Amino acid sequence: MQDAEVVCRELGFKGAYAAILEARFGPGLGPVHVEEVGCFGNETSIFSCDYTESTVLQCGHEEDAGVSCIPYSENLFSY
């Protein structure tokens, strides 16, 4: 959930409502550039977190992740 918190704050939201795993929003297209992301939750960018470049592990889009973010208003948006 720390990864989702970092992503949502980086996108300008208050925080994360949920981390969405296993391509629940559908698989992405194109190359996978990073995998095995591990944030502590205090980072300002997802690229400040630990991660492995995908050329090492070669994960596929069936493992794509998404986030549901908490906005500063009452509406809930998912990306």
C-alpha positions as CSV (number, residue, x, y, z in Angstrom):
1,M,0.0,0.0,0.0
2,Q,3.0,2.3,0.5
3,D,3.7,2.2,-3.3
4,A,0.1,3.4,-3.9
5,E,0.4,6.2,-1.4
6,V,3.5,7.5,-3.2
7,V,1.9,7.3,-6.6
8,C,-1.3,9.0,-5.5
9,R,0.6,11.9,-3.8
10,E,2.8,12.2,-6.9
11,L,-0.3,12.6,-9.0
12,G,-1.6,15.4,-6.7
13,F,-4.1,13.4,-4.6
14,K,-4.4,13.3,-0.8
15,G,-3.4,9.6,-0.6
16,A,-4.3,6.1,-1.7
17,Y,-7.6,4.3,-1.1
18,A,-6.4,1.0,-2.5
19,A,-3.6,-0.7,-4.4
20,I,-5.0,-2.6,-7.4
21,L,-3.0,-5.7,-8.3
22,E,-2.9,-8.3,-11.1
23,A,-4.0,-6.0,-14.0
24,R,-7.6,-5.7,-12.5
25,F,-8.0,-2.5,-14.7
26,G,-6.8,-4.6,-17.7
27,P,-3.3,-5.3,-19.0
28,G,-1.2,-2.5,-20.2
29,L,0.4,-2.2,-23.6
30,G,4.1,-1.8,-24.6
31,P,7.2,-2.6,-22.6
32,V,7.4,-3.0,-18.8
33,H,10.1,-0.8,-17.5
34,V,10.1,-1.4,-13.8
35,E,9.0,-4.2,-11.5
36,E,9.3,-5.2,-7.8
37,V,8.7,-1.7,-6.7
38,G,9.1,-1.2,-2.9
39,C,8.3,2.2,-1.3
40,F,8.5,3.1,2.4
41,G,5.7,5.6,1.9
42,N,7.6,8.9,2.5
43,E,9.1,9.2,-1.0
44,T,8.0,12.1,-3.3
45,S,8.3,10.0,-6.5
46,I,7.8,6.4,-7.4
47,F,11.3,6.5,-8.9
48,S,12.7,7.3,-5.5
49,C,11.5,3.9,-4.3
50,D,13.5,0.6,-4.7
51,Y,12.7,-1.2,-7.9
52,T,14.2,-3.6,-10.4
53,E,14.6,-2.7,-14.1
54,S,12.4,-5.1,-16.1
55,T,15.3,-6.3,-18.2
56,V,16.4,-8.3,-15.1
57,L,13.1,-10.2,-14.2
58,Q,11.0,-9.8,-17.4
59,C,7.5,-9.6,-15.7
60,G,4.5,-9.4,-18.0
61,H,1.4,-7.3,-18.1
62,E,-0.6,-9.8,-16.0
63,E,1.1,-8.3,-13.0
64,D,0.3,-4.6,-13.9
65,A,-0.7,-2.5,-10.9
66,G,-3.0,0.4,-10.5
67,V,-4.2,2.7,-7.7
68,S,-7.4,4.2,-6.4
69,C,-6.6,7.6,-5.0
70,I,-8.3,9.8,-2.4
71,P,-8.8,13.3,-3.7
72,Y,-8.9,16.4,-1.6
73,S,-12.7,16.7,-2.5
74,E,-15.4,14.1,-1.9
75,N,-15.1,12.4,-5.3
76,L,-13.1,9.2,-5.7
77,F,-11.0,8.7,-8.9
78,S,-9.1,5.6,-10.1
79,Y,-6.1,5.5,-12.4
